[in-house]
Amino acid sequence: MRFYFLPPYGPELNRIEMVWQKRLPFQSYTLIELEQAIDKIEAGFGSEHQLTLC
């Protein structure tokens, strides 16, 4: 058995965090604005946004 230290939160270890950080600016959103921003990001996957998981 081997034990590995895992940080409580490591955004650099989660590739989707890179997409959200670049495409969803840190600001205050209303619920409707947030839904629209997320819909726009989702619509761009495959054409505008590329995510390669190794």
JOUR-V314787 format. One record per residue. N is the residue number from 0. RES is the residue in one letter. PHI is phi in whole degrees, 0 to 359 (none if undefined). NEAR is the number of other ideal C-beta (glycine too) atoms within 8 Angstrom. D_CENTER is the distance of its C-alpha to the mean C-alpha in Angstrom with 1 decimal. Layout:
<<N | RES | PHI | NEAR | D_CENTER> <N | RES | PHI | NEAR | D_CENTER>>
//
This chain:
<<0 | M | none | 2 | 32.6> <1 | R | 235 | 3 | 30.2> <2 | F | 250 | 4 | 28.0> <3 | Y | 236 | 4 | 24.9> <4 | F | 284 | 4 | 23.5> <5 | L | 242 | 5 | 19.8> <6 | P | 295 | 6 | 18.3> <7 | P | 298 | 3 | 17.4> <8 | Y | 204 | 4 | 13.8> <9 | G | 226 | 7 | 12.5> <10 | P | 301 | 7 | 9.0> <11 | E | 289 | 5 | 10.7> <12 | L | 270 | 5 | 11.5> <13 | N | 246 | 7 | 8.2> <14 | R | 297 | 8 | 7.1> <15 | I | 294 | 7 | 3.8> <16 | E | 298 | 9 | 3.4> <17 | M | 295 | 7 | 5.4> <18 | V | 294 | 11 | 4.3> <19 | W | 298 | 9 | 3.1> <20 | Q | 296 | 8 | 6.1> <21 | K | 278 | 5 | 8.1> <22 | R | 257 | 8 | 8.0> <23 | L | 234 | 8 | 8.1> <24 | P | 301 | 3 | 10.9> <25 | F | 285 | 3 | 12.0> <26 | Q | 200 | 4 | 14.9> <27 | S | 275 | 2 | 16.8> <28 | Y | 237 | 7 | 16.3> <29 | T | 281 | 5 | 18.8> <30 | L | 300 | 6 | 17.9> <31 | I | 294 | 6 | 18.8> <32 | E | 298 | 8 | 16.9> <33 | L | 295 | 9 | 13.6> <34 | E | 300 | 8 | 14.4> <35 | Q | 294 | 8 | 15.3> <36 | A | 296 | 10 | 12.3> <37 | I | 292 | 9 | 10.1> <38 | D | 300 | 8 | 13.0> <39 | K | 295 | 8 | 13.1> <40 | I | 296 | 13 | 9.7> <41 | E | 299 | 7 | 10.7> <42 | A | 293 | 6 | 14.1> <43 | G | 274 | 10 | 13.1> <44 | F | 295 | 9 | 11.8> <45 | G | 96 | 5 | 14.8> <46 | S | 244 | 5 | 16.5> <47 | E | 274 | 4 | 14.5> <48 | H | 246 | 10 | 11.2> <49 | Q | 240 | 4 | 12.0> <50 | L | 230 | 8 | 10.2> <51 | T | 252 | 5 | 12.9> <52 | L | 255 | 4 | 13.1> <53 | C | 256 | 2 | 16.3>>
//
